Amino acid sequence: MEGNQYRQAAGAIVNAVGKDNIISATHCATRLRLIVKDKDGIDEKALLAIGLVKGTFFNAGQYQIILGTGIVNKVYGEMQDMGLNVLSKQEQDEIVKSQQTGVKRMMRMLGDIFIPIIPVIAATGLFLGLKGCVFNDNVLGLFGLSSSIIPDYVVILVNVLTETAFAFLPALICWSAFKVFGGMPVIGLVIGLMLVSPSLPNAYAVADPGSGVSAVMAFSRIPIVGCQGSVLTAILAAFVGASMEKKLRKIMPNALDLIMTPFLVMLGTFLVVMLGIGPIMHVVELELVTVVEHLVHLPFGIGGFLIGATYPLLVITGLHHTYTMIETSLLANTGFNPVITLCAMYGFANVGTCLAFFVKSKKQSVRSTSIGAMLSQLFGISEPVLFGIQLRYNLRPLLIMLFTSGMGAALLSVLGIQSNSYGLAVLPSYLMYIYKGSQLLWYFIISVCSVACCFVLTCLFGIPKEVLQEDEDVKGGIPVESDSGKPVQETMQETMQETMQKSMQREMPEITSPATGTLVPLNEVRDEVFANKVLGDGFAVDITDGRILAPVDGTVAAAFDTGHAVGIRTEEGQEILVHIGIDTVELGGQGFRLCVEQGQNVKRGDLMVEVDMDYVKGKGKDLTTIVLFTSGEAVALKEYGKVTAGERLDCLVNG
């Protein structure tokens, strides 16, 4: 009977999506992932009405159907028998990449290059902000002090913290880009360090007429200088070097490959960059920075409005990674970043949209979506708002958000507000302005006004009639009436009471932390499916060590070949999923070593997975590890904070 349930669900999913519409299918620990010809041709209402389907969304070229651990693989198995083109996750990712051409392909490439280094730049921005506060004579004057009392060694140590990332920025970019282009990252790192070698004339010093430093002339006509702050030069150097390396490895004898390939790659790339690419790209980049600065400072905030109103559209189309390259160049060459200040207003406007839908909607499903999307947006994740609300309802909420974002950006442009970093959005973004009180104050005032303005305008003009009506036929895929004929709310209450009575008779397992790191609430996880508890309640660990241990005693119910997730069934009947990272299934198992197998008995503290954290983070993946009770228990930790692997958790579990 159970097999029929999964077979019927698989058939219903294929019918709703369209068999001819499915190019390929695969799955991860919780979701069915489809590549489709036309996502607009999918009957989403029919999908949500399927009992096993907990939600759907489209992301990264894939239509994802949320089913849950233990269910998704069974439904997928039934779909295999229906003659569909089923692929491994790695094969499907290659299809997604191959389908992206032109601008989209370039944007994905830029995103892959910059995402791994954003945390470093953001952290440096925080150091700069703290330096601006601590070393500020106005701040110190409040305590009767001045910056002259700060010892020289403290100044030196703080300068190391605030200057290193930007001084060696080309090395960081070259290292990351080498990985993206298929080369050996350590070669890219060394080439990047060569570009900013102290033996070369410093590019900033050469640009300063009063420094007395001039370029070294090669062949009496080619200026040779360092590539400090040159983002484009580092990317092109990585492209040249990685391309050269791949070609050399195909023809180099094995006995010479270890030494001669890196030697020729480093020599050839360095000469090409120093004598050709470097001087040209430095001029191009400075002109680009000048153009952007002129746009930002157009009179009456016109440039700010254009950037603020169009940036959300770039996010929707995936073209926003271009701004990351521009922001990096601005920071490296000027020390400030006005662009992210203007772009940030759309995040605050999104919060206003969510609040308006939460307050005005009478549909419980819409209210739940709104509050979940708002919590995600507060920490910089905008896709749930963009795709779950603004693009879903007649575009009015989107147009109001674009207008509000543009107006907020225009005001910031007129006032000359600019950050000293990037990579932080909405609530964390205030940290980028603490370097100066007036900057922080105006940014705070305008951001709050953006939330309020978008909230009011959306309430007045952006709420569609369909969300002002009570649910009639379907609520999130659950019928209003149950099979017994009772209202579903009444039936659910009875079911919950029965479940609670059963759970009171059931002993709960002792739980320990699966890894060393920091415990965080589930609703702070940067994945809307986990954060909204679609698949169950639980908690998460922001891990600092790659050893993932069993949090409970039990039997391994699911051990995924990719190593990114392990399911455990306890003797008491709980089903617990340990999911390592966000979208780490896309790595196809690379960076993960699975140490258990399905059916194996495990004890608390047994090693389940070893993670190469440097590799996985280098691929831009978030390694927050989720412990999810997929059997329906409500879970709460009494305390969050630092934790070590195997440490007992004070955890309340109610069935």
N, C-alpha and C positions, 0 to 999 in steps of 0.2 A: 504493500500500500504506500510505503514511504517512497519507493522508487517511482511510483506513478506521480506523486506530488512533484518531484524534481523534473520528471519528464514533461508533465503538464506545464510547469513553470517555464522550462526551456522552450517548449512549443509556443507558449504565449508571448515570450520575449521575442522570439524570432518573428512571429506574426506582427507584433507591434512595431518592431524595427524594420521589418521587410527582409526576407531572405536574400533577395537580389540586391538589397541595399548594403548588405554586410560584405565588406572586402576581406576582413580577417577578424579572428577573435582570440583573446587570451584572457588570463586572469591573474590577480595577485592574491594576497591573503584574505581580502574582504570584498573585492570588486571585480565584476566582469568588465573587461575593457575591449571595446569594439572600434575598429576603423570602418567608417561608413562612407558611402558615396555622397549622401545628402542627409545631414542631420535634421534639416527642416521637415523631412518626410517621415520622421518618427512620430508615432502616436504616443506622446508622453502620458496622456490621461489613461490610456489602456495599460501602459507600463506600471504606473503608480497604483492601479487597481489590482495588480497581481499580488497575492498575499505575501510572497517571499521578498518582494522588492521593497527596500527601505528608502530609496531615493535615487535620483539620477543627476548627472551634470556632465558638461562637456569641457575637457581641459587637455591641453597639449596635443591636439589633433585626435584625441580619443573620446568616444562616448562611453562614459563609465556608469555602470549600473551597480548600486550598492546592495549586496546580498548578505554579507556576513561570513565570518569564518566557519568552515565546515559545510556551509551551504553552497558557496560559490563554486567549489571544485566539483560538487555533485551535479549542479546545473550545467557547468561547463562540460562535464563528462557526457551528459545527455545530448548537449549540442554537438559534440564530436560525432555522435552517431547519426546526425541529421545531414551530414554531407557538407558542413561548412568548412571554410578554409581556416583551420586553427593553427596558430603559430606560437613559438615561445615568445616571452616578453621581449627578449633581446632582438629577435627577428622583427617583431612588430615595431619596435622603436626605430629600427633601421628603415622600415617602410615610411614611418612618419617623417623621418629626416629627409628621405629621398623625395618625398612629395613636396617638401618646402624648397622653393626656388627663389632666385632673385632677392628681393628686399627681405622677405621673411627668413630666408636661409641666413642672410647676413646678420639679421637681428638676433636670431638664435645663437649664432656664433659669438656675437658681442656679449650676449648674456652669459654664455658659458665661460667667457674669458674673465668678465668683471665680477660675477657673483662670488667666486672664492676669495677675492681680495677686499670686498666691501666691508666685512667685519673689521679688518685691520685699519682701513681708512676711517671708519666710524669711531673706532676706539681712539685713534689719534686725534680726531676732532674733539672727543671728550677730554683728552689730556690738554688740548689747546684751550678749551673752555675753562677748565679748572685753573690752568695757568693764568688765564686772563682775569679770573676772580682773585686768586691768591696773591698774584704779583701786582694787582691794581692798587695804586696809591690812594684812590678814593675809598676803596673797600678797607684797606689797611688803616686809613685815617680814622675810621669809625672806632678803632681800638687804640688810637694814639700812636700808630706805627707808620713806617714807610718802607718802600721796597729796598732802600739802602741797607737795611739791617739783615737782609737775606744773604747768607754766606755764599761765596763763589761756588763751592762744591755743590750746593743745592741747585744753583742756577744751571750748572753744567749737567747735572743728572736730569733735571727737568727738560733741558734742551734735547738731550738724547731721546727722551720719551716722545717729545713733540715733533722732532725733525727727521727721525730715522726713516719712517715710512715714506715720506715724500722725497727724501734724498735718494732713496733706492727704489723709487716707484717703477722705473723702467725694468728693473730686475724682477719685481713682483709680477708685472704684466707679462714680461717675456717668459717667465716660468709657467704662468697659467696658460698663456697662448700656445706654448710648445705642446702642452698636453692636449689642447683642443685640436691642434693641427696634426696630431699623431706622432710627435717627436718625443725624445727622452727629456723630461722636465729639467733634470739637473744640468743638461747642456744649455737649455734655455736660461736657467738661472745664472750660469757663468757668463753667457753672452750678455745678459742684461747688466750684470755687474761691470763688465768691460765698458759698456756704454756710459757708465757714470764713474769710471776710474778716476781717482785723484790725479793721475798722471796727465789727464786731458785738461785743457782749459775749461773751467766751469762755465756753462752756458749762461747762467745768470750774471756772473762777473763780466763776461764778454759783452753782454747787453747793457751793462752799466758803464757809461763813458768815464765816470770818475773812479773806476776801480783800478785802472792801469793794466788790466788784463786784456790781451788780444788773442784772436784765433791764430793757430799755427797754420801756415799756408803750405799745402802740398802741391807740387808741380807749379808753384808760384800763382795758383789761381783757385784752388779748392780749399775753403776754410775748414779746418778740423777743430771741432769743439766737442765737449761732452753733450750728452743727450738728456740732461736733467729736465724733468717735467714733460718730456716728449712722449705722449701716449701713442701716437700714430707710428712713430719710428720703432717703438718697442714691438708693436703688433706686426709691422712689416718685417722686422728682423726675425721674429719668431716664425712667420710664414716662410721666409726664405730659408732659414735654418732647418726647420722641420721638413720642408720639401726636399732639401739637399740630403738630409739624413736618410729619409726613406729611399731615395734613389741609390745612394751609396751602399746601403745595407743589402740591396738586391744584387749588387755586382762585386762587393768586397769579399775576398777570400776569408773564410772563417778565422784563419790564423791571424789575420790583420785587422779584423773588424773591431775588436775590443779597443784598440788604440787609434788606428788610422782614421776610422769614421768620425769620432769626436774631434780629432785633430783637424781634419779637413773641413768639417762643418763649422767649427769655431773660427778657424782662419778665414775661410771664404766668406762667412756671414759678416764677420767684423770688418773686413775690407770693403765689402759691398755697402755696408751701412755707413762707415766713416767717409768713404770717398764718393758716395752717390746718394743713397736714400736719406741719410741723416740731415745734411744741410738743406735739402729740398723740403723734407717733411717738417722741419723746425719752422721754416718760413710759413708753410701752409697752415700749421697748427696755430701759430701766433695770429694769423689773419682770421682764422675761424673763431678764436677767442675774442678778437676785436669785434667781429660781426655780432656775436652773441651778446657782448656787453652793450653794443649800440642798440640792439633790439630790446634788451632789458630796460634800458634807460630812455626809451622813446618818451616824448612829452605826454603828460596827462595819463600815464600808466597804460598807454595803448599796447606797448609790447608785453607788459605784464599780463594784460587781459588776454591777449592772443595765446600766450604760453599756458596760462592757467586754464583757459577754456578748451584748448586742444589736447592737452596732455592726457586727460582720461580717455580720449579716443585712441591715442597711441597705445595706452595700456590694453584697451579692448582688442586692438589689432596686433598686439605684440611688438610694436615698433618702438616702444619706449626705451629700449636698451641703448639707442643712439644717444639719449640724454646722459647716460652714465659716462660715456666716453667724453662728452663735452664737459660734464661736471668735473671729471678727473683732471682734464686739461686746465680748467679754470682754477681749481684748487692748487695744482702744481705751479701755475704761472702767476697767480695773484694772491693766493692764500685764502680766498673767499669763494663762496658758491651761492650766488643769488638765484640760480636756476631752480635748485631744489626747493627754495623758499616759495617760489611761485607755483611750482608743481604740487607742493604739499597741501594747498588749500582744497584740492578735490577730495582728499581723505576726510577733512573736517566736514565738507559738504555732504559726503556720503553718510556720515554719522547723523546729520540732520534728516536725511532721507529715511534712514532706518527708524529714527524716533517717530517721525510722522506716520509711517506705516504701522508701527507698533501701537501708537495712540489711537489712530482712526480706524484701523481694520477691525472687522467683527469676525473674521475667519481665524480660527485658532492656529491653523497651519501657517498662515501669513505672519501672524504675530510671532510665532516661534522662529520662523525664518528671519524675521527682522531683528529680533534680539540677538540671535546667533551671529548674523552677519555684522551687526554693530560691534559685538565683542571682538570679532576677527578684525574689523576695520580699525578699532582703537589701537591695535598693535601692528597696523600696516598691511593687513591682508584684505585687498579690496575686491577680489573676484566674486565672493558670495553676494556682495551688494550689487556689483555691476551686472552679473548674469542672473542672480536670483530675484532682483527687484527691478532695477532700472531698465534693462533691456526686455523684461518680461511683460511690462504693463504700458502699452501704447506710447512709449518713449517720452511721455511728459515728465516723469521723474528724472530721466536722463537729461533732458533739455534744461530743467530747472537747476540741476546739479552743475551742469556746464556753465550756466550763467553765473551762479553763485561762486563757483571756483574762479571764474574769470574776474569777477568784481573784487574778490578778496585778494587775488594776485595783483590786480591793478593798484590797489591801495598800498600793498607792500612795496611795489615797484616805486611808487611816488615817494614813499618814506625812506627808500634806500635800505630796506632790511635784507640782510644776507647771512647765511650760515657759514660756519667754518669747517663743515664736514659734509657727508652725505650718508645715505643708507638707513636713516632713522625716520620713521613716519608717525604722524598723529601724536599720541601721548609721548613716546620717547623723543620725538623731534624737538621738544623744548630744550633738551640738553645741548643742542647745537647752537644755542643763542645765549648761554649763560656767561659767555665771555664778556658781554657788555649789558648792563642793566636796561638801557633804553631799547636795545634790540629785542631782548626777551619780553619786555613789557608790551611793545607794539605788536610783536608776533602773537603773544597770548591774546590780546584784545581782539585783533582781527580774526584769529582762528575761532574764538568763541562766537564772534558776530557771524562768521560764515556758517557755523552750526545752526545758530538761531534763525538766520535768514533763510537757509534752505529748508529748515523745519516748517517755518510759517508758510513759505511759498508752496511747498509740497502739500501741506494740509489744505490750502486754499484751492490749488489748481492741479495738483499732481496725483491725487488719490483716485484710482478708477472705481467705477460703480461696483464692479464685480467683487472687490474686497470689502465693500461696505455691507454686503449681504451675508447672512448666516450660511454656513455650509449646508448644502441640500443633498447632494448625491454621494460625494466622496470627500473625505477629509484625510488628505495625505495618503490616499490609497486604501483607507479603511471605510467600509460601508457604514452608513448612518444607522442602519438596522442590522442586528446580528441574525444568524440563521434561526435563532429561536423566536424571532419577531420582536424581541425587546429592543429598546433603544440601545445603541452600541455603548453609550456612556454608562448606562446601568449595568450592562453585561460586563464591561471592562472593570467596573468597581467590584462586582461580585467576584470576578476572576482574581483581581488583585487581593481581595480579602482572603480567598482560598489559598493563594500563593503565600501570603504573609503567615497564615496559620500553619502551612506546611513548613515554612522556613523557620518558624519558632521551634519546631521539633528537630531541626537539622543543625548539626554542629558545623561551625564555620572553621575553615582552615587557618593555621598560623601563616602569616605572610611576611616575607622578607624582601628587601630591596634587590632587584635583579642586577643593579650596577652601582658603581660609585658616581656621585654627581649631586645634583640638586633636585629635590622633589618639587613638582609643580602641579597645580590643579589641572584637571583634564580640559577645562574650558579655555585654558591659555595655550593649548597646543595649536600650532599653525596649520591645521587641517580641519576644514569645516565638518567633515564626517565624524572625526573623533571628538572635536571640541563640542559639537552639538549632541554628542552621546547617541548618535543614530544607531550604533552597533552595541551600545552598552556603556555602563558606568566604569569608572576606574580612576587611575592617576597616571602621571608621567614622570620620567626622570631625564633631566638634561645631563647626559652622561659625560664624564671626563676620563673614563677608562673603557677600553674596548672589550672587556670580559663580561659577557652577559650570562647571568646565573639563573637557575630555576628559582622562582619566588615562592613556590609551594611544593609539597609532596604530591606526586600523582603520576599519571601515564601520559606520555607524549601522544596526543591525539592527531597532531598535524605538524610535520617538519618540512618546511618548504625548501626545495632544492636551492633556491636563491639565498637562503640563509637569513633573510630579512625578518622572518616571523616564525614563531613556534607556538603551537597550541597545546595546553595541558588540561587534562580532566582529572579532578581530585576524587578521592574516595567518597567525599560527601556529595558529589554531583555537580560541583561548580565547573564551568568551562572558562578557562583563562587564556587569553591571547597576549603574548609578548611580541609587540610589533616594533622593530628596531628602525627608527627614523621615519621620515616623511618621503614618500615616493621613491624609497630606496630599491624597490623591486625593479625600477628602470635600469639598475646597474647589472642585472642579469646574474647576480651572484658574485660579481667581482668585488673584492674587499671584504667578503664574509666567508668564514669557515664554520660550517655546521658541524657540531660535535655530538649531536644526538640523532636518533632515528625514530620513525613512527613506531609506536608500540612499546618503546623503551620506558622502564620505570625510572623516575628521577626523584631525588631528594632535594630539599631546600639547599641552595648553595652549589649544586652540581653545575659544572660548566656546560652551557648549551650552545653558545655561539662566540666566536672570536671575531672582532671587527677591526679592520685596518682603518683607524679613524682618520689618519692623514689622507689616505686615498679617497675615502668616501666624502670627506669634507672638501677635498680638492675637486670633486665632481659637483660641488655646489649643493650637496644634500644636507638637510637638517637631521641630526642624529638623535633628536629627542625620542626616547624610547617609551612606548605606551604599554601599560599593563591594563588590559581590558577584561571585564567580567561579561562575557558574551551570553551567559545563561540568565541574565536579567536582574542580578543583584544590584542594590543601591550601595555605593561605596563612598566612604569619606575618611580621610586621614585627619587625625587630630592636630598634626603639625606638619608644616612644609619647610623645606630648607635643606641644608647639607646632609648627605647620607653616604654611607659606605656600602659596598656590595655585601650582601648577606646580613645586613643589619635588620633586626626585627622592627616592623612598623606597627605603630599604634593605629590600627585600621578598624573602622566600624563597617561591617558588612551585613546588610539586611536583605533577605530574600524577598 
